[in-house]
Amino acid sequence: MSQPYPNILVFVDFPVDDVEAASDFYRTVMGWEVETRIPGIFNRIVPGQNFKVDDGSQGPTGNLHMGISYAGDARPDPRDEADKGTPKRRMHDGARTTRAWILVSDDDEMDAIMDRAVANGGTELWRHHFWTEFGGANASFLDPWGNQLMLWEHLEGIEQDEETHELVGDAKLPDGWTIE
């Protein structure tokens, strides 16, 4: 008997209280194309191009899209129009919210993205950290609406043991980096 095909993640929304400001933030910080779909309610982030294959060329699979949705009127919402304002939906209360992992392009730099995020109202959580579980350098920030973005990249020359996840050989992280 063959395994059933799994359910597939197709979309993630960032809840915000100002769709246009959030769209400007992501255009500026990440360089993403943002399409207006329902003005003031929902815009679609189109990171662009396709996932790369082993030789560095673009493969057949397009990058995932994300949404920017107004938290006070997130769609779809099948309730009658008269009921949509009660109770009014709101932003999160400061607890954990959306956390998206972004692979940094070879055409950009993690520190440059972090600098742009902070310059445009984001809050830096950390930089220069290496997580052995997935063998990647990472940094993280909150956008001005409290959504957490995790930036991820592989460091050249860093190798790990696949079972223990420990660094092997002469692999050394840059000075000042943290590791877990």
N, C-alpha and C positions, 0 to 999 in steps of 0.2 A: 504494500500500500504506500502510495507516495504521500509525502508530507503536504498538508494544506499550505497554500501560499499565505504568507503573513500579512497582517494589516500593515498599512504603509503610512508613515507620517507624511503628510502632504503640505502642511502649512502651520506656522506659528504666528500668533499676533502679539504685538507689544501694546499693552493697554496704556493709553496716555490721556491727558486732559486737553491737549491741543495738537490735533493731527498735523496741521501745517507747520508748526514749530518743530515737531518731531521729525517731519519729513525733511525740513531744512537741516536739522542736526545730522541725520544719517547721510544726506547728500554730502555735507561738508566733512564729516569725520571719516566716513567709510568710503566715500566716492561712489555710492550706490545710486542707480537710477530709481526714482520713486514715481509711480504712476498714481494720479488721482483717479479714484474709482467712484466713491460717493463723497462729494466735497464736504469736508468738516467731520465726516463720520468714519471713512475708511480709505486708506491709501495702500497700495501694494508696493513692496520693496522688491526690485528685480536686480539681484546682485550681478547678473550678467554672465555671459559665456557659459561654457560647459566644464564639468569636472575634467581634470587632466588625467591622462593615462601615464603609464610608466615612462614612456619616452619624452614626456613633457608636452606632447600635443594634446589638443582638446579631444575628448572622447565623445560618444554619442549622448551622454546623460547630462541634461541641463542642471544648473545649480538650483537649489530649492528657493522658493519665494517665501517672503514673510509679509506680514501685514502690520499696519499701524492703525489701531482702532481706538475711537473715542470711547473711553471707559463708561461714560454716562449714557451711551446709546449703542452698545456693541451689537453688531448684526452678524448673522441673521437673528431675528427676534420675532417669533410667530405670534406674539400677543397682539391684541387689537391696539391700534394707534393710541386710543384714549388711555390704555393701561400702561403704556411704555414709560410714562414719567413717574409711576408709583410702584414700588419704591424706586427712587432714582438710583441708578447704579453709580458706583463711585470707584475711585482709585483704591488701591490696596492701602492698608493701614500702617505701612512701614515694615511689615513682615516680609518674608521671602516672596518673590514674584518670579516672573519669567527670567530664565537664565539661558542665554543662547551662546553656543560655542562657534567661533568664527576662525577658520583657517586663514592666516595672513598670506596674502598673495606675494609671490616673488617680486612683484612690482611695487610693493609697499614695505614699510618697516613697522614693527610692533611699537617701538618708542614713538614714532611719528604719529601713529594712530592715537596712542595714549595722550600725547601732547595736544592733538586736535580735539580729542574728547574733553579734556580739562578746559581748554581755551573756549569751548563752546557750551560750558555749563555742566559737563559731566563730573563725576567724583571718582578719583583714582582710588581703587581698593588695594592693588599691589602691582608691582612690576618685577621682572627678573627672577622668576620662580621656575623651577624645573620639577615636574611631577613624574616620578619614575613609573607609575602605573601605566601610563600611555606614552612615555618617552618623549615628552614635549615641553618646550619652553612656553610659559604662559604669563599673561598679565590680565588684569580685569578692571572694569570700571562700571559704575552705574550711570545710565543716561539720566537726564534731568527729571525723568518720570519714575525713577526707581527700578528700571529693568536692568539686569546685570548682563553685561557682555563679557565673555571669556575669549581672549585672543590666544591663538594657538599657533605654534610653528615648531618645526624640527630643527635642531641645531646641527650644523655640519660637523662631522667628525665625532659625534656622540653615539656610542653603541651601548646596547644593553643586553643582558642575559634574558632570553625570552621567558624563562621560568621564574627567576628570582627578581627580575626587573632592576637588578643592580647594574651600575655602570661598569663596563669592562674595558680592559686595556688601559691606554694612557688618557682616556677621556677625562677632560677637566672642564668644569663649567667656568664661565667668565668670573672674575673677581667680584665679590659682593652679591652673588646670586644665592638664593635659598633653594633647598631641595627637600622633597619628602617622597 
